[in-house]
Amino acid sequence: MSVDEAPGLEADDDDTVPGGVQSVDRALAILEILGRDGSSGVGEVAEELQIHKSTASRLLASLLARGMVLQNTNRGKYELGFGILKLASTIPGRLSLVGAARPVLESLAEDYKETVNLAVLREQYAVNVDQAMGPSTLATYDWLGSLTPLHATSSGKVLLAALGADERGRILKATKLPQRTANTIRTRAALEKDLLQVVKNGYAQAREEFEMGINSIAVPVRNHLGVVVGALSVSGPTFRFDPEKDQGLIDGLKRAGLEVSASLGYTSG
């Protein structure tokens, strides 16, 4: 039985709670779905939330009008919009982080000819708040504003490794470990083992774990208290970008992370 045929569902069931609280809750749930899956159609959203397609369509239209989502004109599916990034950028601490990191991002992109991103933890995701593109014609994917899964990206692993066990456990219990590719880590034990290496090595890698054909490496950015407040990453296509074979890149990225951290008041040693 489809959602539209399910008994007990009214066309305006999102208006039955005073103050529209249910509509707000569903709108936020839609943003979480898009952040998790990358894109979804009206029918997919309706099925997951167990609401009518008409209700899902109205909610998506409202989010679209606010710039919270965008609609892919080719496939008709929805994805997160730049309005999300604008909201994140209003947080003063993150603004200062972006300002401090910007010249370093540009320098890394010029030196290594790949895409460089700065990510921060936002609830259960890593959100890219700034980006510098390498000169290669292949380094053209715009990750700015994207919410990415913590367990499947190098930035996400850096942010996860910095959390306390209780907080990390809470997030992983809520998000599970959705599989993005055949290489995505699937078990909690394997992830914890990987995170121990992140702490030991001072950097994290994702080898075709979020998207096939893409490798990435990330290092932490710390504030004046030594708390990890962001992750600096470099990513590129697998056929030419293999950080494990380039110790110079690893060392250079670590220095870059320390440079941004120092501008935030962090002193190592």
C-alpha positions, 0 to 999 in steps of 0.5 A: 500500500502506498503512502497516498493510500494509507488509511488514516492519513489526511491531506492536511495532517501536517496542520493538526498540531497547534502552531505548526510544530509537526510541520516544522519537525517534518521540514527538519526531518527532510533536511536531515534526509537530504543531508544523509542521502545527497538528494531525494524525490518527493515520493522518497521523502513522503515514503520515509516520513509516512506522509502524503506526497502532497504534504511532502511537496508543500514542505519542499516548496517552502524549503525551496522558497527559503533557499534551504533546498535546491531542485535538480532540474534534470532529475527533479530531485531535491538537495540541500541549498546554500541557505543552510551554509548561510545559517552556519556562517552566522556563527561567530566562531565559525566565521573566525575559523573561515577567515583564518583558514582562507589563505591556507586553503588557497595556498594548499590548492595551488601547491597540490592542484586539488580541491581543499575543504574546511569542514566543521561538525554540525549536529550529526554531519561534517559541513564544508564551510569553505573551499578552494579549487585546484587548477585541474579541470577535474577538480571542479566539484563544488562541496561548499555547504555540503553535509557529509557523513562523518564515518565515510569522509576524512574530515568526518573521521577527524571530527569523530576522533576528537569527540568523547566516547559518549558523544561519538556513541550518541551520534553513531547510534543516531546515524548508523553507518550508511553505506555510500560505496563498497569501501565504506566502513560498515561496522562500529568496531572497524570504525573505532579501529580506524579512529584510533589510527587517526589519533595516532597519525594525526590525520585521517584518510577516506579511500573511495569511501564516500564516492567511488573514484575520490580519495581524501586526507584531512587533519584537525584544526584546533582552537586556543584551548586545543579543542578540535573545531574543524578539519582541513582536507585535500581530495582528488581522483584516485588515478592521480591522488594517493596521499599514502604515497606522498609523505610530503603532502601529508607533512604539508597538510599537517603544517597547514592545520597547525598554521590555521590552529596557531592563528586561532591561538593554539600552541602545540607542545 
